């Protein structure tokens, strides 16, 4: 007799009927503006490689040099024998880059958010999260077993009301740049509220680091804030940095507490030292080549101007994430397919990644895109959305 537990047919069919079924495409070759996908070349407008560093020759050379020196695997967790000189150097350089006492590497951004939030809160505490936070932040809040509450997106009045009613230690958690909308958290007001209510403040700036701020320091630098204002800062390395992994930056005591208590740090294998070496190279490029951020802003402005002229439903974003709101999931999938037929890879984002009724095309830009490619995308959108 078949075990009914493993009968997923009905649920999978329902996902297809609701236009929520997800499929993978196979990419052959390095990440870049032109991708070979299923034996066809596509212009890539769905990557988070915002500064075009994922395949940069200097980053690749640093990775290869790291493999020659350290091998491929790190062998163990950081607290056993997996913490290499490359890891340590990168942590020191990330601390200096963010203007903080120390930084701590995690193997992924998801693991960083799970580990940090659950290490700092317990059953008698409160975690307050923006309704549109990334899944890893929400899961970290739930894993902490603290009283979990979500406030309306970027609504500081709702946040204040929930802070006033919080119990135990309170931690406010938010994205710096929201990954599906591209807008910024109202960070200055969040800082004021956290200070007023003696609450902690954690910002995950996965999509801001490298892109925002004069030196690429992200949303905190964009708003002119410091470690005192935003004590817990998390960033990922697989987006603007073009590599892999994540880090948290903050005070000496914060980092020591996480080394002792963050389970997703203590009980997992360290990321390969060669990845740390590659990231050190990308960090140098990120700081030295400010033209990449300037170029990105030029392309974003060009796209937004052209999209507004066409009457497309843009969202309020100044970042490399430029969503076009569609609403219906089926229509979003159809528009994405029509773009694919014209040679453009643009993802259709649907629930549960975004709220019901807000399916969209999520267009992302890289400093390596050309103005001609942006103009061609605009023309293709005009055909796909009519």
Secondary structure, DSSP 8 states (H G I E B T S, - for coil): ---GGG--HHHHHHHHHTT-------EES--SSEEEETTEEEEE-S---TTS-TT-HHHHHHHHHHHHHH-S---SBIIIII--HHHHHHHHHHHHHHT-SEEEEESSHHHHHHHHHHHH--TTSEEEEETT--HHHHHHHHHTTSEEEEE-TT-HHHHHHHHHT--SSEEEEEESB-TTT--B--HHHHHHHHHHTT-EEEEE-TTTTTTSSTTS--HHHHTT--TTTS-EEEEESSSTT-S--EEEEE-HHHHHHHHHH-HHHHTSB---HHHHHHHHHHHHHHHH-THHHHHHHHHHHHHHHHHHHHT--B-S--SSEEEEEEESHHHHHHHHHHHHHTTEE-EEE-TTSS-TT-EEEEEE--TT--HHHHHHHHHHHHHHT-
